[in-house]
Structures are given as structure tokens and as C-alpha cells.
Amino acid sequence: MNRVDLAIPDLAIIEPRVFGDDRGFFFESFNARTLAPLIGQWDFVQDNHSRSAQGVLRGLHYQIRQPQGKLVRVVAGRALDVAVDIRRSSSTFGQHVAVELSAENKHMFWIPPGFAHGFLVLSKYAELLYKTTDYWAPEHERCIRWDDALLAIDWRLDRAPTLSPKDAQGVSLNQAEVFD
């Protein structure tokens, strides 16, 4: 595996070593010993699998208590995956990174605790798998507006996204509970 640092230092793309030939491919999508030197030692406690149709935008989600680090990858289709730094003490507070993940590129996006996370499905549909460092705690889940002008995220939209009622009720970063 290889780590590619991004504009916000704590975020990274993890590129697996892919072995392929005319029969197909093989790669290790997770190996704790190989991953630890790249992102630090984390105990992943939950795996999530999400399937969404084209134009669905989920996020920007985080848990104010029991914050989750996420190792995200796309196993079918393509998605624009976004992480927003919501650690008030960080020099990159309010900044974001957007990366395209796809079944084709096989990249994984490491998002440590302290970030809000969201994605937009770019293909007909996409399936995302992500490992988390803490359990889902709906009572602590929060949502920042995907279209907050302060964040100025370029979602590459050509029409309004499909949102859940919860995501449509997200608050601006200025109104959100954030980390110290």
C-alpha cells in the first residue's frame, strides 16, 4: 500500500498494490499491519456498506461524541468523496478535500475523527464500503449543509442533488457543533 498526502495533512489516499492480469485482479483491501505505518494504529469496529443512485448526495455527517475515523472505498461505480475539517483548533478548520473514488481506481480515503464526511454519486449508482473506528451513535450524529457557502465545495453538480430529509435539514458550519 502507498499513502498519498492531501492538502489537509491528516487526510490521505491509500493506494493498494493491485495484481492483475487477463483473468482479473487481486488486492488486499485491508491489512492492519500494512496500514498502521500509513495512518497510525486504529481499531476498526464497524463496516458499513452503502448503495446509492446517481445524483444522491449524503452528508456532511459526523458524530460529535464517539467521533468516527473512516476508511472509505468505492466497490461499484464512482463517487466524489468529501471531508471537511471541523476541528476548531486546526489550522485547516473549515477547509475541505474532495477526491474521486471509483471501483476502477481502487483508492481508499482515510478520514480521521474530527472531520465531517459526505459523498455524491457520479455514476448510475455507486456502492461504498467504509470501516469506522467507533460505533454508529445516532444520538450524537450531526449534519452540516452540503451547500454551505462558507465551505464552497464544488460538487460538480449539473442539477439539484437527491437528499434525505435529514441531510436537507443540515446546518451551516457557523451553527454546527464542532470539535475543539
N, CA, C and O of each residue as an XYZ file, in Angstrom:
720
protein
N       0.841     -1.179      0.000
C       0.000      0.000      0.000
C       0.882      1.237      0.000
O       2.009      1.230      0.496
N       0.333      2.293     -0.571
C       1.040      3.556     -0.664
C       0.141      4.665     -0.141
O      -1.060      4.664     -0.410
N       0.706      5.616      0.605
C      -0.038      6.767      1.112
C       0.234      7.972      0.228
O       1.384      8.268     -0.099
N      -0.836      8.668     -0.160
C      -0.726      9.917     -0.899
C      -1.301     11.008     -0.003
O      -2.498     11.014      0.286
N      -0.450     11.930      0.435
C      -0.904     13.017      1.291
C      -1.727     14.008      0.490
O      -1.506     14.201     -0.706
N      -2.678     14.632      1.166
C      -3.582     15.576      0.524
C      -3.366     16.966      1.099
O      -2.499     17.154      1.953
N      -4.144     17.942      0.642
C      -3.975     19.341      1.051
C      -4.135     19.530      2.557
O      -3.486     20.399      3.139
N      -4.980     18.738      3.189
C      -5.098     18.743      4.646
C      -4.272     17.553      5.130
O      -4.600     16.411      4.808
N      -3.217     17.795      5.890
C      -2.227     16.752      6.205
C      -2.778     15.466      6.824
O      -2.225     14.395      6.575
N      -3.837     15.534      7.615
C      -4.342     14.319      8.260
C      -5.134     13.415      7.320
O      -5.374     12.249      7.634
N      -5.536     13.944      6.180
C      -6.279     13.163      5.193
C      -5.307     12.517      4.217
O      -4.251     13.074      3.916
N      -5.673     11.340      3.728
C      -4.783     10.647      2.789
C      -5.569      9.713      1.888
O      -6.624      9.192      2.250
N      -5.021      9.524      0.714
C      -5.481      8.460     -0.178
C      -4.553      7.273      0.060
O      -3.334      7.428      0.129
N      -5.134      6.112      0.182
C      -4.357      4.882      0.306
C      -4.528      4.113     -0.996
O      -5.641      3.773     -1.396
N      -3.419      3.850     -1.637
C      -3.425      3.108     -2.904
C      -2.952      1.681     -2.632
O      -1.806      1.468     -2.235
N      -3.828      0.715     -2.844
C      -3.397     -0.667     -2.640
C      -2.527     -1.142     -3.799
O      -2.591     -0.596     -4.901
N      -1.720     -2.156     -3.541
C      -0.982     -2.820     -4.620
C      -1.938     -3.784     -5.282
O      -2.426     -4.719     -4.646
N      -2.207     -3.563     -6.547
C      -3.168     -4.372     -7.294
C      -2.400     -5.298     -8.224
O      -1.528     -4.867     -8.978
N      -2.739     -6.572     -8.155
C      -2.135     -7.582     -9.026
C      -3.205     -8.007    -10.018
O      -4.219     -8.593     -9.639
N      -2.973     -7.707    -11.290
C      -3.984     -8.015    -12.294
C      -3.406     -8.650    -13.530
O      -2.233     -8.478    -13.861
N      -4.251     -9.382    -14.197
C      -3.919     -9.965    -15.496
C      -5.222    -10.165    -16.258
O      -6.255     -9.616    -15.874
N      -5.183    -10.944    -17.333
C      -6.383    -11.103    -18.160
C      -7.514    -11.843    -17.451
O      -8.636    -11.872    -17.954
N      -7.241    -12.438    -16.297
C      -8.282    -13.127    -15.519
C      -9.029    -12.194    -14.590
O     -10.154    -12.484    -14.183
N      -8.398    -11.054    -14.248
C      -8.999    -10.140    -13.292
C      -7.937     -9.513    -12.419
O      -6.843     -9.212    -12.895
N      -8.241     -9.311    -11.149
C      -7.281     -8.679    -10.245
C      -7.444     -9.228     -8.837
O      -8.429     -9.888     -8.507
N      -6.432     -8.926     -8.016
C      -6.437     -9.236     -6.591
C      -5.719     -8.111     -5.873
O      -4.701     -7.612     -6.355
N      -6.246     -7.704     -4.716
C      -5.514     -6.798     -3.834
C      -6.030     -6.950     -2.420
O      -7.177     -7.333     -2.194
N      -5.149     -6.638     -1.461
C      -5.550     -6.589     -0.058
C      -6.224     -5.251      0.174
O      -5.590     -4.205      0.034
N      -7.499     -5.270      0.526
C      -8.196     -4.019      0.802
C      -8.006     -3.590      2.253
O      -8.240     -2.431      2.596
N      -7.587     -4.512      3.097
C      -7.301     -4.163      4.482
C      -6.284     -5.133      5.048
O      -6.427     -6.351      4.932
N      -5.260     -4.572      5.658
C      -4.265     -5.337      6.380
C      -3.754     -4.407      7.483
O      -3.041     -3.443      7.205
N      -4.114     -4.694      8.716
C      -3.800     -3.801      9.831
C      -2.306     -3.507      9.939
O      -1.925     -2.368     10.206
N      -1.452     -4.517      9.736
C      -0.001     -4.298      9.844
C       0.524     -3.383      8.747
O       1.403     -2.559      8.995
N      -0.001     -3.520      7.556
C       0.453     -2.693      6.433
C      -0.089     -1.276      6.543
O       0.602     -0.316      6.202
N      -1.313     -1.142      7.015
C      -1.968      0.160      7.094
C      -1.460      1.023      8.250
O      -1.398      2.245      8.115
N      -1.098      0.420      9.371
C      -0.698      1.175     10.572
C       0.426      2.182     10.309
O       0.320      3.315     10.778
N       1.485      1.837      9.592
C       2.525      2.846      9.339
C       2.038      4.009      8.459
O       2.649      5.078      8.444
N       0.940      3.795      7.734
C       0.433      4.818      6.821
C      -0.553      5.775      7.477
O      -0.579      6.959      7.143
N      -1.370      5.275      8.413
C      -2.405      6.119      9.026
C      -2.379      6.103     10.554
O      -3.156      6.813     11.192
N      -1.506      5.313     11.134
C      -1.488      5.154     12.582
C      -2.250      3.902     12.986
O      -2.908      3.260     12.168
N      -2.147      3.578     14.243
C      -2.801      2.366     14.763
C      -4.232      2.689     15.154
O      -4.458      3.487     16.064
N      -5.196      2.086     14.486
C      -6.615      2.294     14.764
C      -7.295      0.940     14.894
O      -6.947     -0.015     14.200
N      -8.260      0.873     15.785
C      -9.103     -0.318     15.876
C     -10.388     -0.032     15.120
O     -11.206      0.780     15.551
N     -10.557     -0.696     14.003
C     -11.797     -0.549     13.239
C     -12.822     -1.497     13.842
O     -12.556     -2.686     14.013
N     -14.007     -0.957     14.166
C     -15.003     -1.726     14.910
C     -16.282     -1.994     14.125
O     -17.113     -2.794     14.554
N     -16.449     -1.336     12.983
C     -17.697     -1.479     12.240
C     -17.407     -1.310     10.757
O     -16.619     -0.451     10.364
N     -18.050     -2.137      9.935
C     -18.006     -1.986      8.479
C     -19.392     -1.562      8.007
O     -20.400     -2.119      8.440
N     -19.436     -0.570      7.113
C     -20.691     -0.089      6.543
C     -20.661     -0.283      5.041
O     -19.604     -0.208      4.415
N     -21.834     -0.534      4.464
C     -21.978     -0.711      3.027
C     -23.152      0.149      2.590
O     -24.264     -0.009      3.095
N     -22.910      1.057      1.655
C     -23.928      1.988      1.193
C     -24.073      1.873     -0.316
O     -23.075      1.846     -1.037
N     -25.311      1.806     -0.800
C     -25.572      1.835     -2.238
C     -26.526      2.993     -2.493
O     -27.547      3.134     -1.820
N     -26.179      3.819     -3.476
C     -26.993      4.989     -3.793
C     -27.038      5.177     -5.304
O     -26.134      4.758     -6.026
N     -28.104      5.811     -5.764
C     -28.294      6.095     -7.183
C     -27.555      7.377     -7.577
O     -27.155      8.169     -6.724
N     -27.387      7.559     -8.878
C     -26.716      8.743     -9.404
C     -27.415     10.006     -8.905
O     -28.643     10.084     -8.878
N     -26.620     10.978     -8.515
C     -27.157     12.248     -8.053
C     -27.507     12.289     -6.579
O     -27.878     13.343     -6.062
N     -27.394     11.148     -5.885
C     -27.644     11.142     -4.443
C     -26.431     11.751     -3.751
O     -25.288     11.385     -4.024
N     -26.708     12.685     -2.851
C     -25.665     13.299     -2.045
C     -25.976     12.980     -0.590
O     -27.063     13.281     -0.095
N     -25.018     12.370      0.084
C     -25.161     12.032      1.502
C     -24.132     12.838      2.291
O     -22.944     12.836      1.970
N     -24.604     13.519      3.319
C     -23.678     14.266      4.163
C     -24.037     15.728      4.236
O     -25.017     16.199      3.659
N     -23.243     16.383      4.934
C     -21.938     16.109      5.526
C     -22.133     15.631      6.970
O     -22.571     16.409      7.818
N     -21.820     14.383      7.259
C     -22.122     13.749      8.541
C     -20.894     13.647      9.444
O     -19.757     13.567      8.979
N     -21.162     13.653     10.744
C     -20.149     13.377     11.759
C     -20.863     13.078     13.067
O     -22.058     13.336     13.212
N     -20.124     12.537     14.004
C     -20.637     12.302     15.356
C     -19.863     13.195     16.316
O     -18.638     13.112     16.395
N     -20.578     14.051     17.048
C     -19.930     14.992     17.958
C     -19.340     14.268     19.166
O     -18.348     14.724     19.734
N     -19.938     13.153     19.561
C     -19.372     12.250     20.562
C     -19.200     10.911     19.869
O     -19.908     10.605     18.910
N     -18.254     10.112     20.358
C     -17.895      8.872     19.664
C     -17.535      9.166     18.198
O     -18.039      8.505     17.291
N     -16.659     10.165     17.969
C     -16.306     10.503     16.584
C     -15.677      9.310     15.878
O     -14.951      8.516     16.476
N     -15.973      9.212     14.613
C     -15.519      8.071     13.813
C     -14.445      8.488     12.822
O     -14.597      9.470     12.095
N     -13.358      7.729     12.803
C     -12.458      7.761     11.673
C     -13.045      6.822     10.638
O     -13.676      5.826     10.992
N     -12.843      7.127      9.353
C     -13.422      6.300      8.291
C     -12.377      5.995      7.228
O     -11.618      6.868      6.806
N     -12.357      4.757      6.815
C     -11.556      4.335      5.680
C     -12.554      3.944      4.591
O     -13.188      2.892      4.669
N     -12.688      4.801      3.576
C     -13.769      4.715      2.595
C     -13.234      4.236      1.256
O     -12.160      4.651      0.819
N     -13.998      3.352      0.604
C     -13.666      2.966     -0.770
C     -14.936      2.671     -1.542
O     -15.966      2.331     -0.958
N     -14.859      2.800     -2.848
C     -15.978      2.508     -3.743
C     -15.712      1.169     -4.412
O     -14.644      0.954     -4.984
N     -16.690      0.268     -4.336
C     -16.526     -1.060     -4.939
C     -17.357     -1.232     -6.209
O     -17.187     -2.214     -6.932
N     -18.256     -0.281     -6.486
C     -19.023     -0.270     -7.736
C     -19.337      1.180     -8.063
O     -19.848      1.913     -7.216
N     -19.033      1.599     -9.294
C     -19.338      2.958     -9.707
C     -18.286      3.967     -9.312
O     -17.122      3.634     -9.088
N     -18.738      5.242     -9.231
C     -17.847      6.373     -8.923
C     -18.557      7.332     -7.985
O     -19.770      7.521     -8.079
N     -17.802      7.933     -7.083
C     -18.357      8.926     -6.166
C     -17.330     10.016     -5.902
O     -16.124      9.771     -5.896
N     -17.830     11.218     -5.684
C     -16.994     12.310     -5.207
C     -17.103     12.288     -3.698
O     -18.185     12.500     -3.150
N     -16.006     12.037     -3.024
C     -15.988     11.886     -1.574
C     -15.338     13.127     -0.969
O     -14.286     13.572     -1.428
N     -15.974     13.686      0.071
C     -15.546     14.965      0.628
C     -15.367     14.852      2.138
O     -16.195     14.257      2.827
N     -14.286     15.423      2.644
C     -14.042     15.526      4.088
C     -13.803     16.994      4.418
O     -13.039     17.681      3.740
N     -14.476     17.468      5.485
C     -14.359     18.854      5.940
C     -13.767     18.855      7.341
O     -14.260     18.160      8.229
N     -12.716     19.629      7.538
C     -12.074     19.738      8.845
C     -12.958     20.583      9.756
O     -13.177     21.765      9.493
N     -13.467     19.973     10.828
C     -14.311     20.703     11.775
C     -13.679     20.708     13.171
O     -14.379     20.696     14.184
N     -12.355     20.727     13.205
C     -11.600     20.847     14.453
C     -11.199     22.317     14.594
O     -10.280     22.787     13.922
N     -11.897     23.034     15.472
C     -11.693     24.483     15.604
C     -10.225     24.850     15.846
O      -9.784     25.904     15.388
N      -9.470     24.028     16.538
C      -8.063     24.337     16.829
C      -7.129     24.052     15.652
O      -5.941     24.367     15.714
N      -7.650     23.470     14.600
C      -6.828     23.111     13.443
C      -6.576     24.324     12.548
O      -7.450     25.175     12.385
N      -5.389     24.395     11.977
C      -5.074     25.480     11.032
C      -5.861     25.338      9.728
O      -5.909     26.272      8.928
N      -6.481     24.168      9.511
C      -7.270     23.951      8.292
C      -8.773     23.871      8.604
O      -9.544     23.330      7.811
N      -9.187     24.413      9.764
C     -10.608     24.412     10.140
C     -11.449     25.030      9.020
O     -11.130     26.100      8.503
N     -12.528     24.332      8.659
C     -13.437     24.821      7.628
C     -12.996     24.522      6.205
O     -13.734     24.788      5.256
N     -11.801     23.972      6.049
C     -11.341     23.605      4.709
C     -11.753     22.167      4.401
O     -12.042     21.379      5.301
N     -11.772     21.851      3.124
C     -12.182     20.508      2.719
C     -11.272     19.955      1.635
O     -10.518     20.679      0.984
N     -11.374     18.653      1.472
C     -10.712     17.939      0.378
C     -11.777     17.096     -0.292
O     -12.584     16.453      0.378
N     -11.779     17.100     -1.615
C     -12.691     16.273     -2.400
C     -11.860     15.365     -3.297
O     -10.952     15.825     -3.989
N     -12.174     14.078     -3.280
C     -11.454     13.113     -4.112
C     -12.470     12.233     -4.828
O     -13.558     11.966     -4.318
N     -12.094     11.796     -6.005
C     -12.951     10.845     -6.717
C     -12.484      9.432     -6.392
O     -11.328      9.072     -6.615
N     -13.399      8.655     -5.868
C     -13.155      7.244     -5.601
C     -13.968      6.441     -6.601
O     -15.088      6.813     -6.950
N     -13.395      5.338     -7.055
C     -14.128      4.514     -8.017
C     -13.712      3.053     -7.878
O     -12.663      2.725     -7.323
N     -14.571      2.201     -8.400
C     -14.219      0.781     -8.445
C     -12.980      0.596     -9.316
O     -12.174     -0.305     -9.083
N     -12.839      1.443    -10.305
C     -11.706      1.331    -11.225
C     -10.380      1.730    -10.569
O      -9.387      1.017    -10.710
N     -10.353      2.872     -9.846
C      -9.064      3.294     -9.284
C      -8.714      2.587     -7.969
O      -7.554      2.588     -7.557
N      -9.706      1.988     -7.311
C      -9.495      1.172     -6.105
C      -8.862      1.937     -4.942
O      -8.364      1.321     -4.000
N      -8.874      3.267     -4.997
C      -8.295      4.066     -3.926
C      -9.185      4.030     -2.691
O     -10.399      3.847     -2.780
N      -8.546      4.211     -1.535
C      -9.253      4.342     -0.270
C      -8.946      5.724      0.292
O      -7.840      6.238      0.127
N      -9.921      6.317      0.951
C      -9.798      7.662      1.510
C      -9.803      7.527      3.026
O     -10.791      7.077      3.606
N      -8.692      7.921      3.681
C      -8.607      7.902      5.132
C      -9.056      9.254      5.668
O      -8.478     10.292      5.345
N     -10.105      9.220      6.498
C     -10.669     10.413      7.127
C     -10.653     10.171      8.635
O     -11.472      9.399      9.133
N      -9.751     10.803      9.369
C      -9.686     10.566     10.819
C     -10.835     11.257     11.554
O     -11.539     12.077     10.964
N     -11.032     10.935     12.831
C     -12.034     11.652     13.620
C     -11.758     13.156     13.574
O     -10.611     13.590     13.471
N     -12.845     13.945     13.652
C     -12.707     15.395     13.613
C     -13.084     16.006     12.279
O     -12.940     17.212     12.079
N     -13.567     15.177     11.366
C     -13.969     15.640     10.046
C     -15.423     15.272      9.782
O     -15.901     14.224     10.214
N     -16.117     16.154      9.063
C     -17.437     15.815      8.529
C     -17.205     15.141      7.180
O     -16.248     15.460      6.474
N     -18.085     14.211      6.829
C     -17.890     13.400      5.625
C     -19.175     13.358      4.798
O     -20.279     13.272      5.335
N     -19.002     13.421      3.495
C     -20.133     13.281      2.583
C     -19.669     12.799      1.232
O     -18.475     12.804      0.932
N     -20.623     12.381      0.415
C     -20.276     11.965     -0.945
C     -21.442     12.181     -1.896
O     -22.604     12.223     -1.491
N     -21.096     12.316     -3.175
C     -22.059     12.451     -4.269
C     -21.797     11.327     -5.249
O     -20.655     11.100     -5.646
N     -22.854     10.617     -5.645
C     -22.713      9.530     -6.609
C     -22.647     10.118     -8.021
O     -23.551     10.835     -8.448
N     -21.571      9.805     -8.733
C     -21.325     10.330    -10.073
C     -21.769      9.377    -11.180
O     -22.063      9.820    -12.291
N     -21.821      8.096    -10.900
C     -22.181      7.084    -11.892
C     -23.657      6.702    -11.729
O     -24.343      7.246    -10.864
N     -24.141      5.782    -12.545
C     -25.541      5.355    -12.469
C     -25.921      4.952    -11.044
O     -27.030      5.230    -10.588
N     -25.023      4.317    -10.369
C     -25.133      4.003     -8.945
C     -23.717      3.802     -8.424
O     -22.774      3.656     -9.202
N     -23.578      3.795     -7.112
C     -22.281      3.514     -6.507
C     -22.503      2.770     -5.202
O     -23.484      2.987     -4.490
N     -21.566      1.894     -4.918
C     -21.553      1.196     -3.638
C     -20.264      1.556     -2.927
O     -19.171      1.409     -3.473
N     -20.412      2.035     -1.686
C     -19.271      2.422     -0.866
C     -19.181      1.489      0.328
O     -20.188      1.141      0.943
N     -17.961      1.093      0.641
C     -17.671      0.343      1.856
C     -16.788      1.225      2.712
O     -15.842      1.838      2.220
N     -17.098      1.284      3.980
C     -16.187      2.012      4.850
C     -16.123      1.400      6.230
O     -17.119      0.985      6.822
N     -14.893      1.368      6.708
C     -14.591      0.893      8.050
C     -14.612      2.105      8.968
O     -14.190      3.193      8.575
N     -15.108      1.920     10.205
C     -15.140      3.024     11.151
C     -14.413      2.645     12.439
O     -14.344      1.477     12.820
N     -13.872      3.674     13.097
C     -13.107      3.467     14.321
C     -13.973      3.535     15.569
O     -13.479      3.296     16.671
N     -15.253      3.857     15.422
C     -16.190      3.810     16.540
C     -17.555      3.419     15.992
O     -17.794      3.463     14.785
N     -18.438      3.037     16.897
C     -19.763      2.563     16.506
C     -20.682      3.729     16.155
O     -20.505      4.846     16.640
N     -21.665      3.449     15.303
C     -22.672      4.439     14.961
C     -23.461      4.771     16.213
O     -23.927      3.876     16.920
N     -23.609      6.052     16.483
C     -24.346      6.537     17.646
C     -25.305      7.623     17.154
O     -24.952      8.803     17.153
N     -26.505      7.239     16.739
C     -27.419      8.210     16.124
C     -27.721      9.422     16.994
O     -27.996     10.504     16.476
N     -27.672      9.250     18.309
C     -27.949     10.380     19.204
C     -26.851     11.441     19.147
O     -27.065     12.576     19.573
N     -25.697     11.088     18.633
C     -24.575     12.032     18.536
C     -24.317     12.475     17.095
O     -23.411     13.270     16.842
N     -25.106     11.966     16.155
C     -24.880     12.299     14.748
C     -25.336     13.730     14.461
O     -26.378     14.178     14.940
N     -24.536     14.424     13.677
C     -24.829     15.795     13.269
C     -24.641     15.897     11.759
O     -24.022     15.032     11.138
N     -25.184     16.970     11.176
C     -25.102     17.157      9.722
C     -24.889     18.632      9.404
O     -25.629     19.498      9.871
N     -23.881     18.894      8.612
C     -23.606     20.236      8.099
C     -24.145     20.292      6.666
O     -24.054     19.323      5.912
N     -24.703     21.442      6.314
C     -25.268     21.616      4.964
C     -24.222     21.343      3.885
O     -23.100     21.845      3.944
N     -24.602     20.563      2.934
C     -23.732     20.218      1.806
C     -23.402     21.446      0.965
O     -22.345     21.508      0.337
N     -24.319     22.433      0.953
C     -24.158     23.612      0.101
C     -23.826     24.872      0.886
O     -24.097     25.979      0.422
N     -23.244     24.718      2.067
C     -22.861     25.866      2.890
C     -21.898     26.745      2.085
O     -20.843     26.286      1.649
N     -22.275     28.008      1.896
C     -21.459     28.928      1.100
C     -20.065     29.118      1.695
O     -19.102     29.338      0.961
N     -19.955     29.034      3.022
C     -18.652     29.190      3.672
C     -17.687     28.073      3.249
O     -16.486     28.311      3.113
N     -18.202     26.875      3.042
C     -17.362     25.741      2.646
C     -17.011     25.785      1.163
O     -15.920     25.369      0.773
N     -17.921     26.283      0.339
C     -17.702     26.439     -1.111
C     -17.203     25.146     -1.764
O     -16.223     25.157     -2.509
N     -17.879     24.046     -1.479
C     -17.499     22.757     -2.070
C     -18.015     22.695     -3.502
O     -19.195     22.942     -3.751
N     -17.142     22.369     -4.434
C     -17.543     22.159     -5.829
C     -17.945     20.698     -5.974
O     -17.096     19.819     -6.124
N     -19.230     20.456     -5.929
C     -19.750     19.091     -6.009
C     -19.865     18.597     -7.457
O     -20.266     17.456     -7.689
N     -19.521     19.437     -8.419
C     -19.612     19.074     -9.842
C     -21.046     18.775    -10.263
O     -21.284     17.894    -11.089
N     -21.989     19.499     -9.701
C     -23.405     19.248     -9.963
C     -23.874     19.962    -11.224
O     -23.484     21.100    -11.486
N     -24.719     19.282    -12.005
C     -25.384     19.930    -13.128
C     -26.892     20.044    -12.862
O     -27.631     20.579    -13.689
N     -27.339     19.544    -11.716
C     -28.729     19.676    -11.268
C     -28.751     19.473     -9.749
O     -27.752     19.074     -9.151
N     -29.890     19.751     -9.146
C     -30.005     19.610     -7.692
C     -29.809     18.148     -7.302
O     -30.319     17.259     -7.985
N     -29.082     17.881     -6.220
C     -28.874     16.502     -5.781
C     -30.111     15.943     -5.090
O     -31.001     16.688     -4.682
N     -30.151     14.641     -4.967
C     -31.185     13.962     -4.197
C     -30.676     13.833     -2.771
O     -29.612     13.263     -2.530
N     -31.454     14.371     -1.821
C     -31.054     14.396     -0.416
C     -32.068     13.645      0.441
O     -33.238     13.534      0.075
N     -31.618     13.133      1.573
C     -32.534     12.602      2.570
C     -33.151     13.799      3.309
O     -32.587     14.893      3.288
N     -34.301     13.600      3.958
C     -34.860     14.699      4.766
C     -33.875     15.199      5.820
O     -33.795     16.400      6.078
N     -33.124     14.277      6.429
C     -32.139     14.664      7.443
C     -31.059     15.562      6.840
O     -30.694     16.582      7.425
N     -30.553     15.181      5.677
C     -29.494     15.971      5.053
C     -30.011     17.327      4.586
O     -29.264     18.305      4.591
N     -31.269     17.399      4.184
C     -31.867     18.669      3.770
C     -31.986     19.635      4.948
O     -32.109     20.843      4.747
N     -31.951     19.114      6.171
C     -32.059     19.934      7.380
C     -30.701     20.260      8.000
O     -30.645     20.788      9.111
N     -29.615     19.958      7.307
C     -28.288     20.246      7.836
C     -28.123     21.724      8.165
O     -28.817     22.571      7.603
N     -27.212     22.028      9.069
C     -26.966     23.414      9.480
C     -25.662     23.908      8.861
O     -24.843     23.119      8.390
N     -25.487     25.214      8.872
C     -24.235     25.782      8.356
C     -23.097     25.486      9.340
O     -23.327     25.180     10.510
N     -21.882     25.585      8.837
C     -20.717     25.374      9.696
C     -20.738     26.348     10.877
O     -20.363     25.982     11.991
N     -21.171     27.573     10.637
C     -21.224     28.573     11.717
C     -22.189     28.192     12.831
O     -22.020     28.631     13.968
N     -23.197     27.384     12.524
C     -24.194     26.967     13.517
C     -23.909     25.583     14.087
O     -24.528     25.174     15.069
N     -22.991     24.877     13.485
C     -22.750     23.462     13.852
C     -21.937     23.328     15.140
O     -21.089     24.160     15.461
N     -22.229     22.250     15.858
C     -21.340     21.848     16.947
C     -20.082     21.299     16.287
O     -20.167     20.476     15.375
N     -18.936     21.742     16.734
C     -17.683     21.271     16.145
C     -16.754     20.813     17.261
O     -17.062     20.963     18.444
N     -15.623     20.258     16.873
C     -14.625     19.793     17.831
C     -13.709     20.941     18.234
O     -13.516     21.878     17.460
N     -13.141     20.878     19.441
C     -12.228     21.933     19.921
C     -10.935     21.976     19.143
O     -10.070     22.805     19.428
